[in-house]
Amino acid sequence: MKQGATGSYWGGIVKSMGLVFGDIGTSPIYTLTVIVTLTKPSQQSIYGIISLIIWTLILLVMVEYAWLAMSLGRKGEGGTIVLREILVRMLKPGRQLAFVTFLSYIGICLLIGDGVITPAISILSAVEGLELIPGLEHTPQVVLILIAATIAIALFFFQNKGTDRMAGAFGPIMVVWFVALTGSGLVSISDHPAVLKAINPSYAVTFLVQNGLSGFFVLSEVILCATGGEALYADMGHLGRKPIVRAWYFVFAALVINYLGQGAYIISHPEATNILFGMVRHEAGVLYIPFLILTVIATVIASQALISGVYSIVYQGITTRILPLLKVDYTSTHLKSQIYISSVNWLLMILVILIMLVFRKSENLAAAYGLAVTGTMTITGIMMTMIFAHTTKKWKVPIALLVTLADLAFLIANLNKFPHGGYWSLILASVPFITIMVWTKGQRALYRALKPLDFETFELAYEQIYAKGRNIPGTGLFFVKEWSVIPPYLVHCIIRSNIIYERNVLISILRTDEPYGLESHLQKHLATGLDAIEIRAGYMVILDIEQLLKENGISEKVIFYGIEDISTANPVWKLFSTIKRQTPNFVQFNKLPAAKLQGVVTRVEM
C-alpha cells in the first residue's frame, strides 16, 4: 500500500471516529450505570447483562447498519429518506408505497426527536462525573444541571460558525477517547479475567430465561449501548462507506473491552453507582480529572455530530418537499454537509435544556430514551427487508428479517418506559410529524385550488398580446412548477396586466430522487419571445441559480414569482397557511437578488 493510500486509509478512520462514532462511543458513560440501578448485580446477572450488550452491538449495529443498511446507498448517501427513494422506484403506486412513505416520515421524525434527548443525556451524564472528585461529592443536582445547560448553550451558540475548522480536531480527540476506554477496560479485566466468558451468547440467553419478564424489560436499558448506531448509515454521505465500516471495527473492539472491564469492576464493587467513572478513579486516581475533561469533550463532539445529522435530515426534507422551506446557511466552502439552519438550532437548544430541567438526572433521562431509537431501527429493518425482497440479493432477506425481529423485541421492551418519560420521545417526534403531514397535504390541496392553466390556452392569449408590440425591453423571468402548466399569477401578470417583456423565460426547478447531479435544459421558441429553462438537481445539491442562468445566456431584468394569500375556514389549512407565511418562500430560500424580485399575490380559497 502506497504512503498516500495509507494516509487516506487511516485519515478516513480517524475522521469517522470524530464525525460518526461520538454518540455510540460515549454510551459506556451511562449504559451500565442505568442498568445496575434497576437490576441487583450478581456475578451471574452481570455476565448475562454484558453478554446482552455485546450481542446487541453485534446484531443491531454491526449486522443491521454496518453490513446490511450500508450496502444500500444512493450516490453514497444513506438514511431513511434514501431507503424511501429506493423503494419508490421498486413499488407501484398504491397502498404499499403509501405505507413506505408513512414509515419513512415516522423514521425521520423519531430521529429528529432523538436529536434532543441524546445531547441532554450525554452531556448531563458526563457532568455527573464531578461527584467522584474528592470534595465535590455533595454537589447539588441543580449545579450539575446548570453546568450541563451552560455547555449545551455554548455548543448551540457556536453552530453558525460551522464545525469545519474544529472537525479536524474531533477525530484525534475521539481516538484518544477510544484508547482511554480500551486501556481502562483492559486494566479492569486483568483483575477479573473470568468476565471474558460473557462474550458467549449463552449467558445472555440464560439471563433472559431465568429473569422472565423483568429480564425482557432490561432490554429497554441495554439498548442504551446502541445509541447513535443509526448514525453509521445516516452519515454515510459525509465520508463514504469504507472508512466508516473500518472505523466501526476499532470502535466495536474498544466498546466491548470497556463493557467487559465495567462488568469486572461491578463484580468486585457491587455497591458502585457511577460505574465508568468509579472504575477509572479506582484504577488511576490521579488521572481521573483529565479523564473527566476528556469525557465532557467527547460528549460535546457526540452532540455536535447529532446536531449536524439533524440539519442534514431537515435539509433532505426541505428539498424533497416534505418539510417547509427554512433559511439555510452554508458554513463551509468545500464540505457540502456543513450547513446551519438557525430556526432548527435554537429550537433544539431550548428543547435540550427543557429536557435536562424536566428529568434532572441522566438515569431519569434513560426513561425517555429508547423508544425513538428502537422505532427508527425497526423502520430501517422493515424497509431493508422490502428492498432485499425486490432485488437479486434475496439471500439477505432472512438476515434482515431476523434483525427486524430483534429490533421489534427491543421496541416492545421499551414500551414499558412510556409512562415513566418515554412519552417525551413521541411528544418531540410529533412536532415534525404534524408539520410534515400538514405541509405535504396542504401543498397538494393548494395546487388543486390554484386551478392552473394548460399551456395551449395560455399560448393563444400570449401571442395576441405579444403581437401588439408594446413589450418592455429586456428579459423577464417567471417561476413555474413546470413550463407546460401555467400558474394563476402568470395569467394575472401577462394576460390581465399585460406585463410582457421582449424576452420572457419560464424557469422551473425539479429536485430528482438522486442525492447529487445537476443539469439545465433551455428550450427556445415555445412561443414568440418565450423560452423555458428547466433545472434538474439532486436533493442534496446546493443551487446557484444566478450562475446557471448566466451559463445559459439569460440576463434577467426582473424575476416574478407567485405568493398565495390563502383564505380558509378549515383549521388544518389555517395551520398550513401560518407555516407558509412564517417560512421563507421559494426565491428567498434560493437566495436570489432581492432588487430584481417581484412577488405577485393570488388569493386562493381552500
C-alpha positions in Angstrom: 0.0 0.0 0.0 1.4 3.4 -1.0 2.1 6.1 1.5 -0.8 8.3 0.2 -3.2 5.4 0.3 -2.1 4.5 3.8 -2.6 8.1 4.9 -6.1 8.4 3.5 -6.9 4.9 4.9 -6.1 5.9 8.4 -7.3 9.5 7.8 -10.7 8.2 6.9 -10.9 6.1 10.0 -9.8 9.0 12.3 -12.4 11.3 10.7 -15.1 8.7 11.1 -14.4 8.4 14.8 -14.9 12.2 15.1 -18.0 12.6 12.9 -19.9 9.4 13.2 -19.0 7.5 16.4 -19.2 10.1 19.1 -22.7 9.1 20.1 -22.2 5.4 20.4 -18.7 6.0 21.7 -20.0 7.9 24.8 -22.7 5.4 25.7 -20.4 3.5 28.1 -20.7 6.6 30.4 -24.3 5.8 31.3 -25.4 2.4 30.0 -24.3 0.1 32.9 -24.8 2.8 35.5 -28.5 2.9 34.5 -28.8 -0.9 34.3 -27.4 -1.6 37.8 -29.7 1.0 39.4 -32.6 -1.2 38.2 -31.1 -4.7 38.4 -29.3 -6.0 41.5 -25.9 -7.1 40.4 -24.7 -10.6 41.0 -21.8 -12.3 39.2 -24.2 -14.4 37.0 -26.5 -11.5 36.2 -23.6 -9.2 35.3 -22.3 -11.9 32.8 -25.7 -12.1 31.3 -26.1 -8.2 31.0 -22.6 -7.8 29.5 -23.4 -10.6 27.1 -26.7 -8.9 26.1 -24.8 -5.6 25.5 -22.1 -7.3 23.3 -24.7 -9.1 21.2 -26.9 -6.0 20.9 -23.9 -4.2 19.4 -23.3 -7.2 17.0 -26.9 -7.6 15.9 -28.3 -4.1 15.9 -25.2 -2.1 14.9 -22.8 -4.4 13.1 -25.3 -6.6 11.2 -28.1 -4.1 10.7 -26.2 -1.0 9.9 -22.5 -1.8 9.1 -23.3 -4.8 6.9 -26.9 -4.6 5.6 -28.0 -0.9 5.6 -24.7 0.4 4.4 -24.9 -1.9 1.3 -27.9 0.2 0.3 -27.0 3.7 -0.8 -27.8 6.3 -3.5 -24.7 8.1 -4.8 -23.0 7.3 -1.5 -25.9 8.8 0.6 -27.7 6.9 3.3 -30.6 7.3 5.7 -34.4 6.8 6.0 -35.1 9.2 3.0 -32.7 7.2 0.8 -34.4 3.9 1.7 -37.8 5.5 0.8 -36.3 6.8 -2.6 -35.0 3.3 -3.4 -38.4 1.7 -2.6 -40.3 4.4 -4.6 -38.6 3.1 -7.7 -39.4 -0.6 -6.9 -43.0 -0.4 -5.9 -46.1 0.5 -8.0 -48.2 3.4 -6.7 -50.7 2.1 -4.2 -51.1 1.0 -0.6 -47.5 -0.4 -0.2 -46.0 2.8 -1.4 -48.2 4.9 0.9 -47.2 2.6 3.8 -43.5 3.1 3.0 -43.9 6.9 2.8 -45.7 6.9 6.1 -43.0 4.7 7.7 -40.2 7.0 6.4 -42.0 10.1 7.8 -42.1 8.4 11.2 -38.5 7.4 11.0 -37.4 10.9 10.1 -39.4 12.4 13.0 -38.1 9.9 15.6 -34.5 10.7 14.5 -35.2 14.5 14.9 -36.7 13.8 18.4 -33.5 11.7 19.2 -31.5 14.9 18.4 -32.9 16.4 21.6 -32.7 13.5 24.1 -29.2 12.3 23.1 -27.2 15.6 23.7 -29.1 16.0 27.0 -28.3 12.5 28.4 -24.7 12.6 27.1 -23.7 16.0 28.5 -25.6 15.5 31.8 -24.1 12.1 32.5 -20.5 13.4 31.8 -21.0 16.4 34.1 -22.3 14.0 36.9 -18.8 12.5 37.0 -17.8 15.6 39.0 -19.4 14.0 42.0 -16.5 11.5 42.2 -13.9 14.3 42.7 -12.9 14.5 46.4 -14.6 17.5 47.9 -17.4 17.6 45.2 -19.3 14.5 46.4 -22.3 16.5 47.6 -22.6 18.9 44.6 -26.3 19.9 44.4 -28.0 18.4 41.3 -29.1 22.0 40.4 -25.4 23.0 40.0 -24.7 19.9 37.8 -27.8 20.8 35.6 -26.6 24.4 35.4 -23.1 23.3 34.2 -24.6 20.8 31.7 -27.0 23.5 30.4 -24.1 26.0 30.0 -22.1 23.5 28.0 -25.2 22.8 25.8 -25.8 26.6 25.2 -22.2 27.1 24.2 -22.4 24.2 21.8 -25.5 25.6 20.1 -24.2 29.1 20.2 -21.2 28.2 18.0 -23.1 26.2 15.4 -23.4 29.2 13.0 -19.6 29.4 12.8 -19.6 26.0 11.2 -17.6 23.0 12.5 -15.4 22.9 9.5 -12.2 24.1 11.4 -13.0 22.2 14.6 -13.9 18.9 12.7 -10.2 18.3 12.1 -9.7 18.0 15.9 -12.7 15.8 16.5 -11.2 12.7 15.1 -7.9 12.7 17.1 -9.8 13.6 20.3 -12.2 10.6 19.8 -9.2 8.4 19.0 -7.8 9.4 22.5 -11.2 8.7 24.0 -11.4 5.2 22.5 -7.8 4.4 23.6 -8.8 5.5 27.1 -11.9 3.3 27.0 -9.8 0.3 25.8 -7.0 0.9 28.4 -9.3 1.3 31.4 -11.3 -1.8 30.3 -8.1 -3.9 29.9 -6.8 -2.9 33.4 -10.1 -3.9 35.0 -10.4 -7.2 33.0 -7.0 -8.2 34.4 -8.5 -8.0 37.9 -11.2 -10.5 37.0 -10.4 -12.3 33.7 -13.3 -14.7 34.1 -15.6 -11.9 32.8 -14.4 -12.7 29.3 -16.9 -15.6 29.4 -19.6 -13.0 28.9 -18.7 -12.9 25.2 -20.5 -16.3 24.9 -24.2 -15.6 23.9 -25.4 -18.4 26.1 -25.1 -16.1 29.1 -27.4 -13.6 27.5 -30.0 -16.4 26.8 -29.7 -17.8 30.3 -30.2 -14.3 31.8 -33.4 -13.7 29.7 -34.8 -17.2 30.5 -34.1 -17.0 34.3 -35.4 -13.5 34.8 -38.6 -13.9 32.6 -40.5 -10.6 32.1 -38.2 -8.5 34.2 -35.2 -9.8 32.2 -37.0 -8.9 29.0 -37.6 -5.3 30.2 -33.9 -5.0 31.0 -33.5 -4.8 27.1 -35.1 -1.3 27.4 -31.9 -0.2 29.2 -29.5 -2.4 27.3 -30.5 -0.5 24.1 -28.6 2.5 25.6 -25.4 0.8 24.4 -26.5 1.2 20.7 -27.3 4.9 20.9 -26.1 6.5 17.7 -25.9 3.2 15.9 -28.1 4.6 13.1 -25.5 7.4 12.5 -23.3 4.9 10.7 -25.9 4.8 7.9 -27.3 8.3 8.1 -23.8 9.9 7.9 -22.6 7.6 5.1 -22.7 10.5 2.6 -20.2 12.6 4.6 -17.3 10.2 4.5 -18.2 7.1 2.4 -19.0 3.6 3.4 -15.5 2.1 3.7 -13.9 4.4 6.2 -17.0 4.2 8.5 -17.1 0.4 8.4 -13.3 0.2 9.0 -13.5 2.6 11.9 -16.5 0.6 13.3 -14.3 -2.5 13.9 -11.9 -0.4 16.1 -14.8 1.3 17.9 -16.5 -2.1 18.5 -13.4 -3.6 20.0 -12.9 -0.6 22.3 -16.6 -0.7 23.4 -16.6 -4.5 24.1 -13.3 -4.3 26.1 -14.7 -1.3 28.1 -18.0 -3.0 28.9 -16.2 -6.2 29.9 -14.0 -4.1 32.2 -17.0 -2.3 33.7 -18.5 -5.8 34.3 -15.4 -6.9 36.1 -15.5 -3.7 38.2 -19.1 -4.2 39.3 -18.4 -7.8 40.3 -15.6 -6.6 42.7 -17.5 -3.4 43.7 -21.2 -4.4 43.7 -22.2 -1.2 45.7 -20.8 1.1 42.9 -23.3 3.6 41.3 -21.4 5.6 38.7 -19.6 2.6 37.0 -17.3 4.0 34.3 -16.1 7.0 36.5 -15.8 4.7 39.5 -13.7 2.2 37.5 -11.3 4.9 36.2 -11.0 6.6 39.6 -10.3 3.2 41.2 -7.6 2.4 38.6 -5.9 5.8 38.2 -6.9 8.2 40.9 -4.5 11.0 39.6 -5.7 10.7 36.0 -9.4 10.9 36.9 -9.8 14.6 36.4 -8.1 14.6 32.9 -10.4 11.6 32.0 -13.4 13.6 33.2 -12.4 16.6 31.0 -11.9 14.2 28.1 -15.4 12.7 28.7 -17.0 16.2 28.6 -15.2 17.0 25.3 -16.3 13.6 23.9 -19.9 14.2 24.8 -19.8 17.6 23.1 -18.4 16.0 20.0 -21.1 13.4 20.1 -23.8 16.0 20.4 -22.2 18.0 17.6 -22.4 15.1 15.2 -26.0 14.5 16.1 -26.9 18.2 15.6 -25.2 18.2 12.2 -27.2 15.0 11.4 -30.5 16.7 12.3 -29.6 19.6 9.9 -28.9 17.1 7.1 -32.2 15.3 7.7 -34.1 18.6 7.7 -32.3 19.7 4.5 -33.2 16.5 2.8 -36.8 17.0 4.0 -36.9 20.6 2.6 -35.5 19.6 -0.9 -37.8 16.5 -1.2 -40.7 18.9 -0.4 -41.9 17.1 2.7 -40.8 19.9 5.1 -41.4 23.7 4.6 -38.6 25.9 3.3 -36.3 27.2 6.1 -33.4 29.6 6.0 -30.3 27.5 5.3 -26.7 28.9 5.6 -23.7 27.1 4.2 -20.8 27.3 6.6 -18.2 25.5 4.5 -16.9 26.2 1.0 -15.8 22.6 0.4 -17.8 20.3 2.8 -21.2 20.0 1.3 -22.6 18.5 4.5 -21.7 21.6 6.6 -25.0 23.6 6.8 -26.6 25.6 9.5 -30.4 26.1 10.0 -30.9 28.7 12.7 -34.6 28.0 13.4 -33.8 24.3 14.0 -30.7 25.2 16.0 -32.4 27.4 18.6 -35.5 25.1 18.8 -33.1 22.2 19.5 -31.3 24.2 22.2 -34.5 25.2 24.0 -35.7 21.6 24.0 -32.4 20.1 25.2 -32.4 22.5 28.2 -36.1 21.8 28.8 -35.4 18.0 28.8 -32.5 18.5 31.3 -34.7 20.5 33.6 -37.6 18.0 33.4 -35.6 14.9 34.0 -32.8 16.4 36.2 -30.6 13.2 36.3 -29.1 11.1 33.5 -30.6 7.9 34.9 -34.1 9.5 34.8 -33.4 10.6 31.2 -32.7 7.0 30.3 -36.5 6.5 30.7 -37.1 8.9 27.8 -34.5 7.2 25.7 -35.1 4.1 23.7 -38.5 4.4 22.1 -37.2 6.7 19.3 -34.0 4.7 18.6 -35.7 1.3 18.6 -38.6 2.8 16.5 -36.1 4.0 13.9 -34.2 0.7 13.9 -37.4 -1.3 13.3 -38.5 1.0 10.5 -35.0 0.6 8.9 -35.3 -3.2 9.3 -38.8 -3.3 7.6 -37.7 -1.1 4.7 -34.4 -3.0 4.2 -36.3 -6.4 4.1 -38.7 -5.0 1.5 -35.7 -3.8 -0.6 -33.8 -7.0 -0.5 -37.0 -8.9 -1.4 -37.2 -6.9 -4.6 -33.6 -7.4 -5.6 -31.2 -10.2 -6.6 -29.9 -10.3 -3.0 -32.9 -12.3 -1.7 -30.5 -14.3 0.5 -30.2 -11.3 2.7 -34.0 -11.3 3.4 -33.8 -13.9 6.3 -30.9 -12.0 7.9 -32.8 -8.6 7.6 -35.9 -10.3 8.9 -34.0 -11.7 11.9 -32.6 -8.2 12.7 -36.0 -6.6 12.3 -37.5 -9.2 14.8 -34.7 -8.3 17.3 -35.5 -4.5 16.7 -39.2 -5.3 17.4 -38.3 -7.1 20.7 -36.3 -4.1 21.8 -39.2 -1.7 20.8 -41.8 -3.8 22.7 -39.4 -3.8 25.8 -39.2 0.0 25.5 -42.9 0.4 25.6 -42.5 -0.3 29.3 -40.8 3.2 29.6 -43.8 5.0 28.1 -45.4 6.1 31.4 -42.0 7.0 33.0 -40.9 9.5 30.4 -40.9 7.5 27.2 -43.8 9.6 26.0 -41.3 12.5 25.6 -39.9 10.7 22.6 -43.3 10.8 20.9 -44.0 14.4 22.0 -40.7 15.5 20.5 -41.3 13.5 17.3 -44.9 14.7 16.9 -43.8 18.3 16.2 -42.0 17.5 12.9 -44.6 14.7 12.1 -47.6 17.1 12.3 -45.6 19.6 10.2 -44.8 17.0 7.5 -48.4 15.8 7.3 -49.9 19.3 7.2 -47.3 20.5 4.7 -47.5 17.6 2.2 -51.3 17.5 2.2 -51.5 21.3 2.2 -49.2 21.6 -0.9 -51.4 19.1 -2.8 -54.6 20.9 -1.8 -53.2 24.3 -2.7 -52.1 23.1 -6.1 -55.6 21.8 -6.8 -57.2 25.0 -5.5 -55.0 27.2 -7.7 -56.6 25.7 -10.9 -53.5 26.2 -13.2 -54.0 26.8 -17.0 -52.8 24.5 -19.7 -50.0 25.8 -22.0 -52.1 25.7 -25.2 -54.8 28.0 -23.9 -52.2 30.4 -22.4 -50.2 30.5 -25.7 -53.2 31.8 -27.7 -53.7 34.8 -25.4 -50.0 35.4 -25.0 -49.4 35.6 -28.8 -52.2 38.1 -29.2 -50.7 40.4 -26.5 -47.1 40.0 -27.8 -48.2 40.9 -31.3 -49.4 44.3 -30.1 -45.7 45.3 -29.9 -45.9 47.2 -26.6 -43.3 44.9 -25.0 -41.0 46.0 -22.2 -37.3 46.0 -23.2 -35.1 43.2 -21.5 -35.8 39.8 -20.1 -38.5 38.8 -17.6 -38.1 35.6 -15.6 -41.2 33.7 -14.3 -41.0 30.9 -11.8 -43.3 27.9 -12.6 -43.6 24.3 -11.3 -43.3 23.0 -14.9 -43.5 25.0 -18.1 -46.5 23.1 -19.5 -48.7 24.1 -16.5 -49.2 27.9 -16.1 -49.9 29.1 -12.5 -52.6 31.8 -11.9 -50.1 34.5 -11.0 -48.6 34.3 -14.5 -52.0 34.6 -16.1 -52.6 37.7 -13.9 -49.2 39.2 -14.8 -49.1 38.6 -18.6 -52.7 38.2 -19.7 -54.6 40.5 -17.3 -51.9 43.1 -16.6 -50.1 42.9 -20.0 -46.7 42.8 -18.3 -44.8 41.2 -21.2 -41.1 41.6 -21.9 -39.2 41.3 -25.2 -37.9 38.0 -23.9 -39.9 36.0 -21.3 -38.3 32.9 -19.7 -40.3 30.4 -17.7 -38.0 28.8 -15.1 -38.7 25.5 -13.3 -36.5 23.7 -10.7 -37.1 20.0 -10.3 -35.4 18.0 -7.5 -34.6 14.5 -8.6 -34.7 11.5 -6.3 -30.9 11.1 -6.5 -28.8 12.9 -3.9 -26.5 14.6 -6.4 -26.4 15.6 -10.1 -27.2 18.9 -11.8 -28.3 19.7 -15.3 -30.1 22.6 -17.0 -32.0 22.4 -20.3 -33.0 25.6 -22.2 -36.0 25.3 -24.5 -36.2 28.1 -27.0 -39.2 29.4 -29.0 -42.1 27.9 -27.0 -43.9 30.9 -28.5 -42.7 34.3 -29.9 -40.3 35.8 -27.3 -41.0 32.9 -24.9 -38.4 30.4 -23.7 -38.2 27.9 -20.8 -35.3 26.7 -18.7 -35.6 23.5 -16.6 -33.0 22.9 -13.9 -32.8 19.3 -12.5 -30.9 19.0 -9.3 -30.3 16.2 -6.7 -32.0 16.8 -3.3 -28.6 17.4 -1.6 -27.4 19.9 -4.2 -26.9 23.5 -3.2 -28.0 25.7 -6.1 -26.5 28.9 -7.5 -29.4 29.9 -9.8 -27.8 33.2 -11.0 -24.7 31.3 -12.2 -26.8 28.7 -14.1 -28.9 31.4 -15.8 -25.6 33.2 -16.9 -24.3 29.9 -18.3 -27.5 29.6 -20.4 -27.2 33.2 -21.7 -30.1 34.6 -19.6 -29.5 38.1 -18.1 -32.9 38.8 -16.4 -34.1 42.3 -15.6 -36.8 41.2 -13.2 -37.9 37.9 -11.6 -41.6 37.2 -11.0 -42.9 34.6 -8.6 -46.3 33.7 -7.1 -47.4 34.3 -3.5 -50.6 32.7 -2.3 -52.9 34.5 0.0 -54.9 31.6 1.5 -58.5 32.1 2.7 -59.9 29.2 4.6 -62.2 28.2 7.5 -60.5 24.7 7.8 -58.3 24.7 10.9 -55.7 22.4 9.2 -55.4 24.7 6.2 -55.2 27.7 8.6 -52.1 26.0 10.2 -50.7 25.3 6.7 -51.2 29.0 5.8 -49.5 30.1 9.0 -46.5 27.8 8.3 -46.3 29.1 4.8 -46.3 32.7 6.0 -43.7 32.2 8.7 -41.1 30.3 6.5 -39.1 31.8 3.6 -40.7 31.5 0.1 -39.0 29.7 -2.8 -37.0 32.6 -4.1 -35.7 33.7 -0.6 -34.6 30.0 0.0 -32.6 30.1 -3.2 -31.0 33.5 -2.3 -32.0 35.3 -5.5 -31.1 39.1 -5.7 -33.8 41.0 -3.8 -33.6 44.1 -6.1 -34.9 42.1 -9.1 -37.7 40.2 -7.3 -41.4 40.9 -7.8 -43.9 38.8 -5.8 -47.4 38.6 -7.3 -50.2 37.8 -4.9 -53.0 35.4 -5.8 -56.0 34.9 -3.4 -56.9 31.3 -3.0 -59.9 29.7 -1.4 -59.1 26.4 0.3 
